[in-house]
Amino acid sequence: MQVDRLGALSALLQWLGPWAPTRAMPRRVVRTTWIVRRGDVPGRRGRKTGARRAPGPRTRLEVHEFRAAGPSLGTFLVTPGLHFDGPDDPRFERFCRVLAHAGFRVVVPMLPTYAELVVHPSVVDELELVARELARRMAPGERFTLFSISFGSWPALEVAARLPDHVDAVVTFGGYTDFDAAIRFCVDGVMRRPDGHVKLARDPLNQPALFLNVLPWLDVAEDARLALAEAWREMTYRTWGRMELKAPGRLSPFADEIAPSVPSEQRELFLIGCGVRDGGADLVERALARAGDAVRFASPRPALDRIACPVVVCHGRDDDVIPWGEAEKLYDAASRRVPSRLLLTGLYGHTGAGSPSPRGLVREAWTLLELARVLASGGRVRELLR
């Protein structure tokens, strides 16, 4: 590894290890914003300003760019997952600043549909618009590394398959392979693997976002869907990121306070969707059966059949949003076609660093080092995986 990359490796290990303060951010990293498409502001920020509407061609598509002083070692295009704050989420912004502090140019879009907590086919086209604009701003022949978080794995892999001349590699963290298995896990906590199913801990805070996405296939009149959708979004606004609310019974006061905003005939469904009433798993199963091929667009498998760049699959063993078995499937599919690597770690869950025991820290040291080596190779990951 080149000397300047060793400096990047050192910086990444300093900031990404479990010893680093989780709220601290590197200094002297500058964030700028450029606009790919003008329009109404999506997500919670748009709701606060009154400038929000359903995602579409008239929705603002903006990009944050993070850079430190000095020449760049390479470029990352980071694809966020489903979150109403997108790249403004403090944990996400911290990661981008750490990458920039290590010497990289970091570009991350506010994807409108994901800011509205909706998995929609248009997210791929929007990410492609950003990727093409980034490529236009880069030197001829220079490639960027696509790094994806959670549900950002599918659009990242698809864009990499569409733009083989511009993408160095794809690095997924907490991604999925089978969309239906990933969303079923949100309500039943069952990790579905080819060699058998395993029951794991799941994050109950995510259930309203899941119900928001299966709403078109629930038994709800079309004119009643808007109120339900907004109520489930409001539930996420009030509860996401608050780990103490994962304990049984802690979500009920929030759901009860929001419920009057929903028509009386839909309140029971709202409470089920919030996870404070039983029956969520059965409703999701019926919704998926009705949806049929309508949700097939969210599968990364077609992209994995066409992808030409290396793929690094990273996943936390304690991930309670998307189970680590999805990483095994993703690696299996990618490795049949391109150089690939699988990194499973106990140091990180879905929403941040964990606190392993001293023995666990020793056991995980190699995985952390390998992840840092991949990130320190940004823009040239394919050279590392030859």
Backbone torsions as a table, in degrees:
resi	resn	phi	psi	omega
1	MET	NA	136.6	-178.1
2	GLN	-65.0	158.2	-175.4
3	VAL	-58.7	-44.3	-179.0
4	ASP	-65.8	-31.7	176.6
5	ARG	-71.6	-30.1	175.9
6	LEU	-65.2	-36.2	174.9
7	GLY	-63.4	-40.5	177.5
8	ALA	-64.2	-42.3	178.7
9	LEU	-59.4	-45.1	179.8
10	SER	-61.3	-43.9	-179.5
11	ALA	-64.5	-40.2	-179.8
12	LEU	-65.9	-43.1	178.5
13	LEU	-63.4	-36.5	179.7
14	GLN	-63.6	-41.1	-172.3
15	TRP	-96.0	-22.9	-175.4
16	LEU	-99.8	-10.9	179.2
17	GLY	-72.5	162.3	-178.8
18	PRO	-66.7	-11.2	178.1
19	TRP	-81.0	-13.6	-177.0
20	ALA	-80.5	139.0	174.9
21	PRO	-59.8	128.2	-172.3
22	THR	-69.6	-22.1	-178.1
23	ARG	-99.2	-10.9	-178.8
24	ALA	-76.4	145.7	177.5
25	MET	-127.2	147.2	176.0
26	PRO	-62.1	147.3	177.9
27	ARG	-89.7	169.7	174.8
28	ARG	59.8	35.2	169.0
29	VAL	-111.0	127.3	-175.4
30	VAL	-103.0	133.2	175.5
31	ARG	-108.2	128.0	173.7
32	THR	-121.5	165.2	-178.2
33	THR	-129.8	134.8	170.3
34	TRP	-127.3	150.9	-172.0
35	ILE	-105.7	124.6	175.5
36	VAL	-90.4	-36.2	179.1
37	ARG	-147.6	130.1	179.7
38	ARG	-86.1	153.0	179.6
39	GLY	160.7	-162.7	-178.2
40	ASP	-71.8	146.0	-176.7
41	VAL	-78.8	128.1	179.9
42	PRO	-88.1	172.4	171.8
43	GLY	76.3	-167.0	-176.7
44	ARG	-63.9	-34.5	-179.9
45	ARG	-62.4	-41.4	177.9
46	GLY	-66.7	-34.7	179.0
47	ARG	-65.6	-40.0	-179.5
48	LYS	-65.5	-34.8	-176.9
49	THR	-90.9	-5.4	-177.8
50	GLY	76.0	15.0	-176.7
51	ALA	-109.9	29.0	-174.4
52	ARG	-108.6	140.9	171.8
53	ARG	-146.0	176.7	179.5
54	ALA	-59.1	141.0	-178.9
55	PRO	-58.8	146.0	179.3
56	GLY	174.7	-168.0	-177.7
57	PRO	-61.1	-18.5	-179.7
58	ARG	-97.6	12.3	179.8
59	THR	-95.0	139.1	-178.5
60	ARG	-63.6	133.4	175.2
61	LEU	-119.6	103.6	-176.4
62	GLU	-117.7	159.7	-175.5
63	VAL	-132.6	133.0	171.9
64	HIS	-98.2	139.0	176.8
65	GLU	-123.5	129.5	-179.2
66	PHE	-112.9	130.5	178.4
67	ARG	-147.5	145.9	170.0
68	ALA	-101.4	171.0	-179.7
69	ALA	-66.8	151.7	176.9
70	GLY	97.2	172.1	-179.5
71	PRO	-66.4	151.5	-178.7
72	SER	-89.9	140.3	175.6
73	LEU	-77.6	-25.6	-176.9
74	GLY	173.3	-177.9	-174.2
75	THR	-127.0	135.0	171.8
76	PHE	-111.0	132.9	164.9
77	LEU	-104.4	113.0	-173.9
78	VAL	-102.5	125.8	-177.9
79	THR	-102.1	114.1	-179.7
80	PRO	-73.6	164.0	173.3
81	GLY	-91.3	-162.4	178.8
82	LEU	-72.0	113.2	174.8
83	HIS	-161.3	134.4	-176.0
84	PHE	-66.5	-20.2	176.6
85	ASP	-98.2	-5.4	178.9
86	GLY	51.0	-131.4	-178.9
87	PRO	-70.8	-6.0	177.0
88	ASP	-83.9	-7.8	175.2
89	ASP	-60.4	127.7	-173.3
90	PRO	-55.9	-37.9	179.8
91	ARG	-67.4	-40.0	179.5
92	PHE	-68.0	-44.8	-180.0
93	GLU	-62.9	-38.2	178.3
94	ARG	-58.9	-45.6	179.6
95	PHE	-59.3	-44.5	-179.8
96	CYS	-63.2	-39.1	179.2
97	ARG	-69.4	-34.4	176.8
98	VAL	-64.3	-44.4	177.1
99	LEU	-60.3	-43.7	-179.8
100	ALA	-65.9	-40.6	178.5
101	HIS	-60.5	-32.4	179.2
102	ALA	-74.9	-7.3	174.8
103	GLY	116.5	13.8	-175.7
104	PHE	-111.7	152.3	168.9
105	ARG	-84.4	126.2	-174.9
106	VAL	-122.0	121.4	-176.8
107	VAL	-119.3	128.2	-177.4
108	VAL	-141.1	127.4	-179.1
109	PRO	-89.9	154.5	165.6
110	MET	-91.5	96.4	-176.7
111	LEU	-78.3	117.3	-170.5
112	PRO	-56.7	-46.7	-177.0
113	THR	-68.1	-36.0	178.5
114	TYR	-70.4	-32.2	174.9
115	ALA	-66.6	-24.8	175.2
116	GLU	-91.5	6.8	177.5
117	LEU	66.0	30.5	-178.2
118	VAL	-119.9	127.4	171.9
119	VAL	-85.2	115.1	-172.2
120	HIS	-140.4	147.2	-178.7
121	PRO	-55.8	-29.0	-175.6
122	SER	-66.2	-17.4	-177.5
123	VAL	-62.9	-32.8	178.8
124	VAL	-67.3	-44.8	179.8
125	ASP	-63.3	-37.7	179.6
126	GLU	-68.3	-40.9	177.0
127	LEU	-65.8	-36.8	177.6
128	GLU	-64.2	-39.6	176.6
129	LEU	-58.3	-43.7	179.2
130	VAL	-64.9	-44.4	-178.7
131	ALA	-62.1	-41.3	179.3
132	ARG	-67.4	-38.7	177.8
133	GLU	-66.5	-39.1	176.5
134	LEU	-63.1	-45.1	179.2
135	ALA	-60.0	-36.3	178.7
136	ARG	-64.2	-30.6	-177.5
137	ARG	-88.1	-3.4	-177.7
138	MET	-100.1	164.5	178.6
139	ALA	-68.0	149.1	178.1
140	PRO	-56.1	132.7	178.5
141	GLY	85.9	-11.0	179.4
142	GLU	-77.9	140.3	179.5
143	ARG	-115.6	151.3	174.5
144	PHE	-109.3	153.7	175.9
145	THR	-95.5	129.4	177.0
146	LEU	-90.0	120.0	175.7
147	PHE	-114.7	127.0	-176.4
148	SER	-121.1	148.6	176.9
149	ILE	-113.7	128.8	169.0
150	SER	53.6	-122.4	-177.6
151	PHE	-71.1	-2.8	171.4
152	GLY	-73.4	-8.2	-177.5
153	SER	-64.9	-41.4	-178.4
154	TRP	-63.6	-53.9	178.8
155	PRO	-62.8	-34.0	179.6
156	ALA	-64.1	-44.9	180.0
157	LEU	-66.2	-39.0	179.9
158	GLU	-66.8	-42.8	178.7
159	VAL	-65.8	-37.5	176.9
160	ALA	-62.1	-37.6	178.2
161	ALA	-69.2	-32.5	-179.7
162	ARG	-77.1	-30.0	-172.9
163	LEU	-122.4	62.8	-175.5
164	PRO	-63.5	-24.5	-177.9
165	ASP	-79.9	-11.4	-174.9
166	HIS	-111.3	-17.3	-172.1
167	VAL	-102.9	124.8	177.6
168	ASP	-74.2	-47.7	-178.2
169	ALA	-167.9	165.8	173.1
170	VAL	-116.6	130.7	173.8
171	VAL	-117.4	118.8	178.5
172	THR	-104.9	143.0	173.0
173	PHE	-130.9	118.4	-179.8
174	GLY	70.7	28.2	-177.0
175	GLY	-85.3	-174.2	-177.9
176	TYR	-138.0	164.8	175.4
177	THR	-115.2	-47.3	-179.8
178	ASP	-106.3	109.4	-174.8
179	PHE	-60.2	-44.0	-177.6
180	ASP	-66.4	-36.4	177.4
181	ALA	-66.7	-37.5	-179.7
182	ALA	-66.4	-42.0	-177.4
183	ILE	-78.9	-29.2	173.4
184	ARG	-62.4	-36.9	179.1
185	PHE	-58.6	-31.7	-179.3
186	CYS	-60.6	-27.1	-177.7
187	VAL	-109.5	-21.7	-177.6
188	ASP	-120.6	-9.9	177.8
189	GLY	68.6	19.1	-178.5
190	VAL	-98.6	120.7	173.9
191	MET	-86.2	118.6	-175.4
192	ARG	-96.6	112.8	-178.9
193	ARG	-121.0	155.0	-180.0
194	PRO	-59.1	-30.4	-177.6
195	ASP	-97.1	12.8	176.3
196	GLY	136.2	157.2	-177.6
197	HIS	-93.7	148.2	-178.4
198	VAL	-132.3	134.5	177.5
199	LYS	-87.5	127.4	-178.8
200	LEU	-129.7	169.3	173.5
201	ALA	-70.6	139.3	177.6
202	ARG	-122.5	158.4	179.3
203	ASP	-88.9	111.5	-177.9
204	PRO	-71.3	-13.6	-177.6
205	LEU	-70.4	-16.9	-174.7
206	ASN	-88.5	-9.3	-173.7
207	GLN	-61.3	-38.5	177.8
208	PRO	-60.3	-37.4	177.7
209	ALA	-66.7	-36.7	176.4
210	LEU	-62.3	-47.5	-179.4
211	PHE	-65.2	-32.4	174.5
212	LEU	-58.7	-36.8	-177.7
213	ASN	-81.1	-23.6	177.4
214	VAL	-99.3	3.9	-177.8
215	LEU	-53.5	-39.7	179.9
216	PRO	-59.8	-19.6	-176.5
217	TRP	-112.7	13.6	170.8
218	LEU	-91.0	162.1	-177.8
219	ASP	-81.6	72.0	-177.2
220	VAL	-133.4	130.9	176.9
221	ALA	-60.2	145.2	-174.6
222	GLU	-59.8	-35.4	-177.8
223	ASP	-75.5	-7.8	178.4
224	ALA	-101.0	-4.4	-173.7
225	ARG	-73.1	-34.8	-175.6
226	LEU	-60.6	-45.2	-179.2
227	ALA	-63.8	-40.0	177.9
228	LEU	-64.2	-45.4	-178.7
229	ALA	-60.6	-45.2	-179.1
230	GLU	-67.1	-35.1	179.0
231	ALA	-68.5	-41.1	177.7
232	TRP	-67.4	-36.8	174.5
233	ARG	-61.9	-44.2	179.9
234	GLU	-60.4	-36.0	177.7
235	MET	-62.4	-40.6	178.2
236	THR	-68.6	-39.0	179.6
237	TYR	-57.3	-38.3	-174.6
238	ARG	-84.8	-19.5	-170.3
239	THR	-119.4	-25.3	-174.6
240	TRP	-63.9	141.6	178.9
241	GLY	84.5	-1.9	-179.7
242	ARG	-104.1	91.6	-171.9
243	MET	-61.3	-28.8	-178.5
244	GLU	-66.2	-19.1	-178.3
245	LEU	-81.0	-3.0	176.3
246	LYS	-73.7	-16.3	-179.8
247	ALA	-68.0	145.2	-178.3
248	PRO	-54.1	135.4	175.5
249	GLY	86.2	-10.9	-174.2
250	ARG	-76.6	-19.6	-177.6
251	LEU	-84.8	-19.8	-173.5
252	SER	-57.4	-44.8	-179.5
253	PRO	-60.2	-35.7	179.1
254	PHE	-68.2	-46.3	-179.7
255	ALA	-63.8	-41.2	-179.7
256	ASP	-64.3	-33.8	-179.7
257	GLU	-72.4	-33.1	-177.8
258	ILE	-85.0	-27.3	-172.0
259	ALA	-51.4	-38.9	-179.3
260	PRO	-60.4	-16.5	178.2
261	SER	-76.5	-7.8	-178.5
262	VAL	-104.2	139.8	175.5
263	PRO	-50.9	142.5	-172.5
264	SER	-54.3	-36.0	-177.2
265	GLU	-71.7	-13.2	-179.6
266	GLN	-109.0	3.1	-174.4
267	ARG	-68.3	-37.4	178.5
268	GLU	-63.6	-42.2	176.6
269	LEU	-62.4	-40.7	177.4
270	PHE	-58.4	-45.6	-178.0
271	LEU	-67.1	-36.6	174.8
272	ILE	-63.1	-44.2	179.4
273	GLY	-63.2	-27.7	176.5
274	CYS	-80.5	-10.7	179.8
275	GLY	85.2	9.8	179.8
276	VAL	-98.4	-0.4	169.8
277	ARG	-128.8	152.1	179.5
278	ASP	-75.2	162.5	174.5
279	GLY	110.3	-0.3	-176.4
280	GLY	-63.7	-43.3	-177.2
281	ALA	-62.6	-41.7	180.0
282	ASP	-65.5	-40.9	179.5
283	LEU	-65.0	-39.2	178.6
284	VAL	-66.1	-41.0	177.9
285	GLU	-59.8	-44.1	-179.7
286	ARG	-67.3	-38.3	179.5
287	ALA	-64.7	-42.6	179.1
288	LEU	-65.1	-36.7	177.6
289	ALA	-63.7	-40.7	178.1
290	ARG	-68.8	-36.9	-177.6
291	ALA	-66.1	-40.5	179.2
292	GLY	56.3	-126.5	-176.8
293	ASP	-74.6	-5.0	-176.0
294	ALA	-67.2	-18.6	178.8
295	VAL	-105.9	5.6	-177.7
296	ARG	-65.7	-23.9	-178.7
297	PHE	-57.8	-26.3	-174.2
298	ALA	-85.5	7.4	178.0
299	SER	-85.1	133.2	175.8
300	PRO	-81.7	-4.1	-174.4
301	ARG	-60.8	-42.3	176.5
302	PRO	-59.1	-37.3	177.6
303	ALA	-66.6	-40.0	179.9
304	LEU	-65.1	-23.0	176.6
305	ASP	-77.9	-13.4	-175.7
306	ARG	-119.6	-11.0	-171.1
307	ILE	-66.0	145.2	-176.3
308	ALA	-118.7	-6.3	-177.5
309	CYS	-105.7	162.0	177.6
310	PRO	-62.3	156.0	-180.0
311	VAL	-131.6	128.0	173.8
312	VAL	-112.6	122.4	-176.3
313	VAL	-107.7	115.5	179.1
314	CYS	-116.6	144.1	-178.7
315	HIS	-159.0	143.8	175.1
316	GLY	-86.7	133.5	178.6
317	ARG	-67.5	-20.1	179.2
318	ASP	-99.5	13.0	179.6
319	ASP	-61.0	120.0	-179.3
320	ASP	-106.2	14.1	175.4
321	VAL	-108.3	-52.7	173.6
322	ILE	-123.5	121.0	-172.9
323	PRO	-71.8	152.8	-174.5
324	TRP	-65.7	-16.7	176.2
325	GLY	-62.0	-27.0	176.9
326	GLU	-65.8	-30.8	177.3
327	ALA	-66.9	-39.9	177.6
328	GLU	-60.4	-43.7	178.9
329	LYS	-64.0	-42.0	-178.7
330	LEU	-63.7	-44.8	178.4
331	TYR	-63.4	-42.4	-179.6
332	ASP	-60.2	-43.8	-179.4
333	ALA	-68.9	-42.7	-177.4
334	ALA	-70.3	-39.9	-173.9
335	SER	-68.9	-16.3	175.9
336	ARG	-72.8	-16.6	-174.1
337	ARG	-119.8	-39.5	-173.3
338	VAL	-134.8	161.3	173.6
339	PRO	-56.6	131.0	-173.5
340	SER	-142.6	160.0	177.9
341	ARG	-144.3	141.5	178.8
342	LEU	-114.7	125.1	178.8
343	LEU	-125.4	107.2	175.6
344	LEU	-103.6	132.6	-174.3
345	THR	-134.9	149.8	172.7
346	GLY	-98.6	4.2	-177.4
347	LEU	-83.2	-21.7	-175.3
348	TYR	-132.6	139.4	167.6
349	GLY	-95.1	-150.0	-178.4
350	HIS	-83.4	-25.4	-171.4
351	THR	-118.0	12.1	176.6
352	GLY	153.8	-176.2	-177.1
353	ALA	-73.3	147.6	175.2
354	GLY	-97.9	-172.1	-179.9
355	SER	-130.1	81.1	-177.4
356	PRO	-71.3	161.0	174.6
357	SER	-70.4	164.4	176.8
358	PRO	-54.2	-40.7	178.2
359	ARG	-65.8	-41.2	179.2
360	GLY	-65.6	-35.0	179.6
361	LEU	-63.1	-41.8	177.7
362	VAL	-62.9	-42.7	-178.5
363	ARG	-64.4	-32.9	-176.1
364	GLU	-91.5	-5.4	-174.2
365	ALA	-58.5	-41.0	-178.4
366	TRP	-63.6	-43.8	-178.7
367	THR	-63.9	-41.9	177.7
368	LEU	-61.2	-42.5	179.5
369	LEU	-63.2	-42.0	179.4
370	GLU	-65.3	-40.7	177.6
371	LEU	-63.4	-43.3	178.8
372	ALA	-64.3	-37.1	177.6
373	ARG	-63.4	-40.4	178.1
374	VAL	-63.2	-47.8	-179.1
375	LEU	-65.4	-37.5	179.0
376	ALA	-68.0	-12.5	177.7
377	SER	-97.3	14.0	-177.2
378	GLY	-46.9	130.2	-175.6
379	GLY	88.0	-17.3	-179.8
380	ARG	-138.6	33.3	-179.4
381	VAL	-64.1	-33.3	-178.7
382	ARG	-62.4	-28.5	175.5
383	GLU	-68.3	-35.5	178.8
384	LEU	-67.9	-33.5	-173.5
385	LEU	-97.8	12.1	179.7
386	ARG	-62.2	NA	NA
